[in-house]
Amino acid sequence: MKTLKDAEVGKYYLVKKIHGEGPLRRRIMDMGITKRAELYVRKVAPLGDPVQIAVRGYELSLRKEDSSCVEIEEIVK
């Protein structure tokens, strides 16, 4: 299982599943990260936290802890 925490910069990914429960899962989904959403990893901070992604036409930064809840698969473009 590959998560957004393990994603490489400059690649596209498709969200397969969002793990977690309650407020954390709801918050991630409210930011536009839902099943089958396409993500592009823009950059990762020097210490690995946060991760900057493009999703649904806007830029978003996620903490490493939150990004580990998002299961992804790579899209070849």
Secondary structure, DSSP 8 states (H G I E B T S, - for coil): -EEGGG--TT-EEEEEEE---HHHHHHHHHTT--TT-EEEEEEE-TTS-SEEEEETTEEEEE-HHHHTTEEEEEE--
